[in-house]
Amino acid sequence: MSSASKLAQSAVAAILAVAGAQHAAAEDKSKPMEKCYGIAKAGQNDCGTARHSCAGKAAKDNASDEWKYVPKGTCEKLGGKTASSGGADTGKAPKYLAY
């Protein structure tokens, strides 16, 4: 297989992968989402907390004040808590000072 053929195949594969990823992202946006506390792995949280101001800054797995967006109705199945079931937005979860 020539270099040009390999390059062309790689380009086509990349285009298909990007198109598939965009389609999947578009599907997720149509479903109602909710914050799920206590399920984010270290470095994979969706937004800031009292400890930090950015997504991806969680220091440890499953911290009670760290959250991720999940499809509505799936949080408890994943072992987390929503704001209505005692998540950090309710004041029931521990609050930490920013550092």
C-alpha positions in Angstrom: 0.0 0.0 0.0 1.5 3.3 -1.0 1.9 6.3 1.3 -0.7 8.3 -0.6 -3.2 5.5 -0.2 -2.6 5.3 3.5 -2.9 9.0 3.9 -6.2 9.1 2.0 -7.6 6.2 4.1 -6.5 8.0 7.3 -8.1 11.2 6.2 -11.4 9.4 5.4 -11.3 7.6 8.8 -10.7 10.9 10.6 -13.7 12.6 8.8 -16.0 9.7 9.7 -14.9 9.7 13.3 -15.5 13.5 13.7 -18.9 13.2 12.0 -19.9 10.3 14.4 -18.7 12.2 17.4 -20.7 15.3 16.4 -23.8 13.2 15.9 -23.4 11.6 19.3 -22.9 15.0 21.0 -26.0 16.4 19.2 -28.1 13.5 20.6 -26.9 14.1 24.2 -28.0 17.8 24.0 -31.6 16.9 23.3 -32.0 14.9 26.5 -32.7 16.7 29.8 -29.6 16.6 32.0 -29.0 17.0 35.7 -26.1 17.5 38.1 -25.0 14.3 39.8 -22.8 14.7 42.9 -20.3 12.2 44.1 -19.6 10.3 40.9 -16.9 12.4 39.2 -13.5 10.8 39.0 -10.4 12.8 39.7 -9.9 15.3 36.9 -13.2 14.6 35.2 -15.7 16.9 37.0 -17.9 19.1 34.8 -17.6 22.5 36.7 -16.2 24.3 39.6 -16.9 24.1 43.3 -15.9 26.0 46.4 -12.4 24.3 46.1 -11.8 25.4 42.5 -13.3 27.3 39.6 -12.8 25.0 36.6 -14.0 21.7 35.1 -11.4 18.9 35.3 -9.9 20.0 38.6 -11.4 17.4 40.9 -8.6 16.1 43.2 -10.0 12.8 44.2 -12.6 10.3 42.9 -16.2 10.5 44.1 -15.9 13.7 46.2 -19.3 14.7 47.5 -19.1 18.3 46.2 -17.8 17.4 42.7 -20.4 16.7 40.0 -21.0 15.6 36.4 -24.0 16.1 34.1 -25.9 12.9 33.5 -29.1 12.1 31.7 -32.1 12.9 34.0 -33.1 9.9 36.1 -29.8 8.1 36.0 -27.9 9.7 38.9 -29.1 7.5 41.7 -28.4 4.4 39.5 -24.8 5.5 39.3 -24.5 5.9 43.1 -24.6 9.7 43.1 -27.0 12.3 44.5 -28.9 15.1 42.8 -29.6 18.5 44.3 -33.0 17.3 45.3 -31.7 14.1 47.0 -29.0 15.8 49.1 -26.3 16.9 46.6 -24.0 19.8 47.2 -26.5 22.5 46.0 -28.8 21.7 49.0 -26.3 22.7 51.7 -26.2 19.1 53.0 -22.9 18.2 51.4 -19.7 19.5 53.1 -18.5 22.9 51.9 -14.8 23.6 51.6 -12.8 26.7 51.4 -11.1 27.5 48.1 -7.4 27.1 48.1 
